Amino acid sequence: MATSSKALRWITFWLRVALGAIFVYAAWVKLRMPWELFAMSIDSYQLLPTSIVEALAKTLPGFELLLGLVLITGRWLRVTSTVTSLLLLVFFSLIVRAALKGQEISCGCFGPGETISWKTMLRDGSMLAGSLFVTAMAFLRPRRSPLLEPASLQPRSTPAGPAPNLPPSESQSRP
């Protein structure tokens, strides 16, 4: 059982790092181009008003970058993996919806120019599955015990005797 537990930890680790790296790369590609190009990709889904499209085009790449970096570090894993899974669920749903409607549009995943295809759906579906696995593992593993924390974060112990300026309890005064 210990071997499978160790294997699961390694799988979770590498999936988390891979997802984080993918999000960092996707953000990097989008941040290098004018936000208007990404806005055109978002607008091609024909779901949102222009003001929201523009706001998303300006903020989503930065959010993806932050999310990717935090995933790589492994901090706040329950929150970051849940947010990643929800974001990927939205992305995947939008791609499937566009494919079912017969829209031949750029998915916007890694900038403009990548038309939605079965490969795009397979890639994003795999990322969603990996993210859901990381999320499940984040919630299934026990929280870290105080023994695993650095000594500086552990609570200080209190002395065994009575508190200063307080009378000793009856159990301490009996022989």
C-alpha positions as protocol buffer text, in pm:
chain_id: "A"
residue {
  index: 1
  type: MET
  ca { x: 0 y: 0 z: 0 }
}
residue {
  index: 2
  type: ALA
  ca { x: 287 y: 235 z: 76 }
}
residue {
  index: 3
  type: THR
  ca { x: 420 y: 194 z: -277 }
}
residue {
  index: 4
  type: SER
  ca { x: 89 y: 287 z: -438 }
}
residue {
  index: 5
  type: SER
  ca { x: 57 y: 585 z: -203 }
}
residue {
  index: 6
  type: LYS
  ca { x: 403 y: 701 z: -302 }
}
residue {
  index: 7
  type: ALA
  ca { x: 320 y: 651 z: -670 }
}
residue {
  index: 8
  type: LEU
  ca { x: 1 y: 854 z: -632 }
}
residue {
  index: 9
  type: ARG
  ca { x: 196 y: 1136 z: -468 }
}
residue {
  index: 10
  type: TRP
  ca { x: 445 y: 1138 z: -758 }
}
residue {
  index: 11
  type: ILE
  ca { x: 170 y: 1129 z: -1020 }
}
residue {
  index: 12
  type: THR
  ca { x: -9 y: 1413 z: -844 }
}
residue {
  index: 13
  type: PHE
  ca { x: 313 y: 1611 z: -819 }
}
residue {
  index: 14
  type: TRP
  ca { x: 398 y: 1576 z: -1189 }
}
residue {
  index: 15
  type: LEU
  ca { x: 40 y: 1647 z: -1302 }
}
residue {
  index: 16
  type: ARG
  ca { x: 33 y: 1960 z: -1084 }
}
residue {
  index: 17
  type: VAL
  ca { x: 365 y: 2084 z: -1219 }
}
residue {
  index: 18
  type: ALA
  ca { x: 266 y: 2006 z: -1579 }
}
residue {
  index: 19
  type: LEU
  ca { x: -68 y: 2188 z: -1543 }
}
residue {
  index: 20
  type: GLY
  ca { x: 108 y: 2484 z: -1383 }
}
residue {
  index: 21
  type: ALA
  ca { x: 365 y: 2496 z: -1665 }
}
residue {
  index: 22
  type: ILE
  ca { x: 89 y: 2479 z: -1929 }
}
residue {
  index: 23
  type: PHE
  ca { x: -95 y: 2769 z: -1765 }
}
residue {
  index: 24
  type: VAL
  ca { x: 227 y: 2972 z: -1741 }
}
residue {
  index: 25
  type: TYR
  ca { x: 303 y: 2906 z: -2108 }
}
residue {
  index: 26
  type: ALA
  ca { x: -53 y: 2990 z: -2219 }
}
residue {
  index: 27
  type: ALA
  ca { x: -37 y: 3315 z: -2023 }
}
residue {
  index: 28
  type: TRP
  ca { x: 307 y: 3399 z: -2161 }
}
residue {
  index: 29
  type: VAL
  ca { x: 186 y: 3356 z: -2520 }
}
residue {
  index: 30
  type: LYS
  ca { x: -119 y: 3578 z: -2459 }
}
residue {
  index: 31
  type: LEU
  ca { x: 74 y: 3844 z: -2269 }
}
residue {
  index: 32
  type: ARG
  ca { x: 323 y: 3882 z: -2555 }
}
residue {
  index: 33
  type: MET
  ca { x: 54 y: 3983 z: -2806 }
}
residue {
  index: 34
  type: PRO
  ca { x: -191 y: 4273 z: -2800 }
}
residue {
  index: 35
  type: TRP
  ca { x: -489 y: 4196 z: -2580 }
}
residue {
  index: 36
  type: GLU
  ca { x: -721 y: 4280 z: -2872 }
}
residue {
  index: 37
  type: LEU
  ca { x: -616 y: 3959 z: -3051 }
}
residue {
  index: 38
  type: PHE
  ca { x: -713 y: 3750 z: -2751 }
}
residue {
  index: 39
  type: ALA
  ca { x: -1037 y: 3949 z: -2723 }
}
residue {
  index: 40
  type: MET
  ca { x: -1120 y: 3847 z: -3080 }
}
residue {
  index: 41
  type: SER
  ca { x: -1077 y: 3479 z: -2985 }
}
residue {
  index: 42
  type: ILE
  ca { x: -1306 y: 3521 z: -2683 }
}
residue {
  index: 43
  type: ASP
  ca { x: -1561 y: 3715 z: -2888 }
}
residue {
  index: 44
  type: SER
  ca { x: -1573 y: 3443 z: -3153 }
}
residue {
  index: 45
  type: TYR
  ca { x: -1761 y: 3219 z: -2906 }
}
residue {
  index: 46
  type: GLN
  ca { x: -2050 y: 3471 z: -2932 }
}
residue {
  index: 47
  type: LEU
  ca { x: -2147 y: 3451 z: -2564 }
}
residue {
  index: 48
  type: LEU
  ca { x: -2046 y: 3770 z: -2387 }
}
residue {
  index: 49
  type: PRO
  ca { x: -2098 y: 4143 z: -2431 }
}
residue {
  index: 50
  type: THR
  ca { x: -1802 y: 4344 z: -2558 }
}
residue {
  index: 51
  type: SER
  ca { x: -1725 y: 4503 z: -2220 }
}
residue {
  index: 52
  type: ILE
  ca { x: -1684 y: 4162 z: -2054 }
}
residue {
  index: 53
  type: VAL
  ca { x: -1486 y: 4027 z: -2350 }
}
residue {
  index: 54
  type: GLU
  ca { x: -1241 y: 4317 z: -2317 }
}
residue {
  index: 55
  type: ALA
  ca { x: -1213 y: 4275 z: -1940 }
}
residue {
  index: 56
  type: LEU
  ca { x: -1144 y: 3902 z: -1978 }
}
residue {
  index: 57
  type: ALA
  ca { x: -889 y: 3958 z: -2253 }
}
residue {
  index: 58
  type: LYS
  ca { x: -702 y: 4202 z: -2029 }
}
residue {
  index: 59
  type: THR
  ca { x: -716 y: 4001 z: -1704 }
}
residue {
  index: 60
  type: LEU
  ca { x: -736 y: 3630 z: -1786 }
}
residue {
  index: 61
  type: PRO
  ca { x: -373 y: 3593 z: -1902 }
}
residue {
  index: 62
  type: GLY
  ca { x: -244 y: 3747 z: -1579 }
}
residue {
  index: 63
  type: PHE
  ca { x: -475 y: 3524 z: -1376 }
}
residue {
  index: 64
  type: GLU
  ca { x: -357 y: 3218 z: -1570 }
}
residue {
  index: 65
  type: LEU
  ca { x: 5 y: 3315 z: -1502 }
}
residue {
  index: 66
  type: LEU
  ca { x: -57 y: 3354 z: -1129 }
}
residue {
  index: 67
  type: LEU
  ca { x: -257 y: 3031 z: -1113 }
}
residue {
  index: 68
  type: GLY
  ca { x: 15 y: 2842 z: -1299 }
}
residue {
  index: 69
  type: LEU
  ca { x: 292 y: 2970 z: -1073 }
}
residue {
  index: 70
  type: VAL
  ca { x: 100 y: 2885 z: -758 }
}
residue {
  index: 71
  type: LEU
  ca { x: 22 y: 2537 z: -895 }
}
residue {
  index: 72
  type: ILE
  ca { x: 391 y: 2480 z: -960 }
}
residue {
  index: 73
  type: THR
  ca { x: 483 y: 2583 z: -605 }
}
residue {
  index: 74
  type: GLY
  ca { x: 212 y: 2358 z: -459 }
}
residue {
  index: 75
  type: ARG
  ca { x: 84 y: 2624 z: -219 }
}
residue {
  index: 76
  type: TRP
  ca { x: -286 y: 2638 z: -130 }
}
residue {
  index: 77
  type: LEU
  ca { x: -337 y: 2325 z: -338 }
}
residue {
  index: 78
  type: ARG
  ca { x: -701 y: 2270 z: -245 }
}
residue {
  index: 79
  type: VAL
  ca { x: -794 y: 2618 z: -363 }
}
residue {
  index: 80
  type: THR
  ca { x: -570 y: 2637 z: -669 }
}
residue {
  index: 81
  type: SER
  ca { x: -657 y: 2291 z: -796 }
}
residue {
  index: 82
  type: THR
  ca { x: -1029 y: 2359 z: -751 }
}
residue {
  index: 83
  type: VAL
  ca { x: -1004 y: 2691 z: -937 }
}
residue {
  index: 84
  type: THR
  ca { x: -798 y: 2524 z: -1210 }
}
residue {
  index: 85
  type: SER
  ca { x: -1055 y: 2247 z: -1249 }
}
residue {
  index: 86
  type: LEU
  ca { x: -1343 y: 2494 z: -1267 }
}
residue {
  index: 87
  type: LEU
  ca { x: -1160 y: 2709 z: -1521 }
}
residue {
  index: 88
  type: LEU
  ca { x: -1075 y: 2408 z: -1736 }
}
residue {
  index: 89
  type: LEU
  ca { x: -1434 y: 2286 z: -1710 }
}
residue {
  index: 90
  type: VAL
  ca { x: -1553 y: 2620 z: -1849 }
}
residue {
  index: 91
  type: PHE
  ca { x: -1290 y: 2615 z: -2125 }
}
residue {
  index: 92
  type: PHE
  ca { x: -1368 y: 2256 z: -2221 }
}
residue {
  index: 93
  type: SER
  ca { x: -1745 y: 2317 z: -2219 }
}
residue {
  index: 94
  type: LEU
  ca { x: -1704 y: 2620 z: -2445 }
}
residue {
  index: 95
  type: ILE
  ca { x: -1485 y: 2428 z: -2689 }
}
residue {
  index: 96
  type: VAL
  ca { x: -1729 y: 2136 z: -2706 }
}
residue {
  index: 97
  type: ARG
  ca { x: -2022 y: 2378 z: -2748 }
}
residue {
  index: 98
  type: ALA
  ca { x: -1848 y: 2557 z: -3034 }
}
residue {
  index: 99
  type: ALA
  ca { x: -1762 y: 2225 z: -3202 }
}
residue {
  index: 100
  type: LEU
  ca { x: -2120 y: 2101 z: -3170 }
}
residue {
  index: 101
  type: LYS
  ca { x: -2248 y: 2425 z: -3322 }
}
residue {
  index: 102
  type: GLY
  ca { x: -2008 y: 2380 z: -3613 }
}
residue {
  index: 103
  type: GLN
  ca { x: -1816 y: 2697 z: -3536 }
}
residue {
  index: 104
  type: GLU
  ca { x: -1473 y: 2695 z: -3699 }
}
residue {
  index: 105
  type: ILE
  ca { x: -1308 y: 2936 z: -3458 }
}
residue {
  index: 106
  type: SER
  ca { x: -978 y: 2977 z: -3277 }
}
residue {
  index: 107
  type: CYS
  ca { x: -1001 y: 2828 z: -2930 }
}
residue {
  index: 108
  type: GLY
  ca { x: -782 y: 3104 z: -2785 }
}
residue {
  index: 109
  type: CYS
  ca { x: -602 y: 2856 z: -2561 }
}
residue {
  index: 110
  type: PHE
  ca { x: -250 y: 2949 z: -2668 }
}
residue {
  index: 111
  type: GLY
  ca { x: -322 y: 3265 z: -2862 }
}
residue {
  index: 112
  type: PRO
  ca { x: -490 y: 3304 z: -3200 }
}
residue {
  index: 113
  type: GLY
  ca { x: -465 y: 3063 z: -3488 }
}
residue {
  index: 114
  type: GLU
  ca { x: -552 y: 2729 z: -3328 }
}
residue {
  index: 115
  type: THR
  ca { x: -883 y: 2616 z: -3474 }
}
residue {
  index: 116
  type: ILE
  ca { x: -1100 y: 2394 z: -3256 }
}
residue {
  index: 117
  type: SER
  ca { x: -1063 y: 2029 z: -3353 }
}
residue {
  index: 118
  type: TRP
  ca { x: -1077 y: 1685 z: -3194 }
}
residue {
  index: 119
  type: LYS
  ca { x: -712 y: 1737 z: -3094 }
}
residue {
  index: 120
  type: THR
  ca { x: -803 y: 2056 z: -2907 }
}
residue {
  index: 121
  type: MET
  ca { x: -1086 y: 1877 z: -2729 }
}
residue {
  index: 122
  type: LEU
  ca { x: -863 y: 1580 z: -2645 }
}
residue {
  index: 123
  type: ARG
  ca { x: -592 y: 1809 z: -2507 }
}
residue {
  index: 124
  type: ASP
  ca { x: -830 y: 2020 z: -2299 }
}
residue {
  index: 125
  type: GLY
  ca { x: -1026 y: 1715 z: -2184 }
}
residue {
  index: 126
  type: SER
  ca { x: -702 y: 1551 z: -2071 }
}
residue {
  index: 127
  type: MET
  ca { x: -601 y: 1866 z: -1886 }
}
residue {
  index: 128
  type: LEU
  ca { x: -943 y: 1872 z: -1716 }
}
residue {
  index: 129
  type: ALA
  ca { x: -911 y: 1505 z: -1616 }
}
residue {
  index: 130
  type: GLY
  ca { x: -562 y: 1568 z: -1477 }
}
residue {
  index: 131
  type: SER
  ca { x: -679 y: 1873 z: -1288 }
}
residue {
  index: 132
  type: LEU
  ca { x: -974 y: 1684 z: -1139 }
}
residue {
  index: 133
  type: PHE
  ca { x: -731 y: 1412 z: -1027 }
}
residue {
  index: 134
  type: VAL
  ca { x: -503 y: 1669 z: -861 }
}
residue {
  index: 135
  type: THR
  ca { x: -806 y: 1829 z: -695 }
}
residue {
  index: 136
  type: ALA
  ca { x: -930 y: 1493 z: -564 }
}
residue {
  index: 137
  type: MET
  ca { x: -587 y: 1409 z: -428 }
}
residue {
  index: 138
  type: ALA
  ca { x: -558 y: 1752 z: -263 }
}
residue {
  index: 139
  type: PHE
  ca { x: -878 y: 1686 z: -72 }
}
residue {
  index: 140
  type: LEU
  ca { x: -807 y: 1319 z: 3 }
}
residue {
  index: 141
  type: ARG
  ca { x: -464 y: 1364 z: 151 }
}
residue {
  index: 142
  type: PRO
  ca { x: -459 y: 1459 z: 517 }
}
residue {
  index: 143
  type: ARG
  ca { x: -365 y: 1809 z: 609 }
}
residue {
  index: 144
  type: ARG
  ca { x: -10 y: 1848 z: 729 }
}
residue {
  index: 145
  type: SER
  ca { x: 33 y: 1781 z: 1096 }
}
residue {
  index: 146
  type: PRO
  ca { x: 214 y: 2029 z: 1320 }
}
residue {
  index: 147
  type: LEU
  ca { x: 503 y: 1781 z: 1342 }
}
residue {
  index: 148
  type: LEU
  ca { x: 577 y: 1836 z: 974 }
}
residue {
  index: 149
  type: GLU
  ca { x: 581 y: 2212 z: 1006 }
}
residue {
  index: 150
  type: PRO
  ca { x: 901 y: 2405 z: 1072 }
}
residue {
  index: 151
  type: ALA
  ca { x: 974 y: 2459 z: 1441 }
}
residue {
  index: 152
  type: SER
  ca { x: 911 y: 2831 z: 1402 }
}
residue {
  index: 153
  type: LEU
  ca { x: 546 y: 2763 z: 1306 }
}
residue {
  index: 154
  type: GLN
  ca { x: 469 y: 2516 z: 1586 }
}
residue {
  index: 155
  type: PRO
  ca { x: 281 y: 2647 z: 1888 }
}
residue {
  index: 156
  type: ARG
  ca { x: 493 y: 2703 z: 2194 }
}
residue {
  index: 157
  type: SER
  ca { x: 435 y: 2466 z: 2483 }
}
residue {
  index: 158
  type: THR
  ca { x: 314 y: 2600 z: 2816 }
}
residue {
  index: 159
  type: PRO
  ca { x: 489 y: 2522 z: 3144 }
}
residue {
  index: 160
  type: ALA
  ca { x: 350 y: 2232 z: 3348 }
}
residue {
  index: 161
  type: GLY
  ca { x: 312 y: 2429 z: 3669 }
}
residue {
  index: 162
  type: PRO
  ca { x: 35 y: 2674 z: 3763 }
}
residue {
  index: 163
  type: ALA
  ca { x: 13 y: 3006 z: 3585 }
}
residue {
  index: 164
  type: PRO
  ca { x: 192 y: 3294 z: 3761 }
}
residue {
  index: 165
  type: ASN
  ca { x: -10 y: 3479 z: 4027 }
}
residue {
  index: 166
  type: LEU
  ca { x: -273 y: 3203 z: 4038 }
}
residue {
  index: 167
  type: PRO
  ca { x: -321 y: 2964 z: 4327 }
}
residue {
  index: 168
  type: PRO
  ca { x: -236 y: 2601 z: 4258 }
}
residue {
  index: 169
  type: SER
  ca { x: -531 y: 2373 z: 4184 }
}
residue {
  index: 170
  type: GLU
  ca { x: -650 y: 2123 z: 4443 }
}
residue {
  index: 171
  type: SER
  ca { x: -494 y: 1833 z: 4257 }
}
residue {
  index: 172
  type: GLN
  ca { x: -150 y: 1993 z: 4287 }
}
residue {
  index: 173
  type: SER
  ca { x: -186 y: 2067 z: 4663 }
}
residue {
  index: 174
  type: ARG
  ca { x: -278 y: 1706 z: 4761 }
}
residue {
  index: 175
  type: PRO
  ca { x: -1 y: 1460 z: 4831 }
}
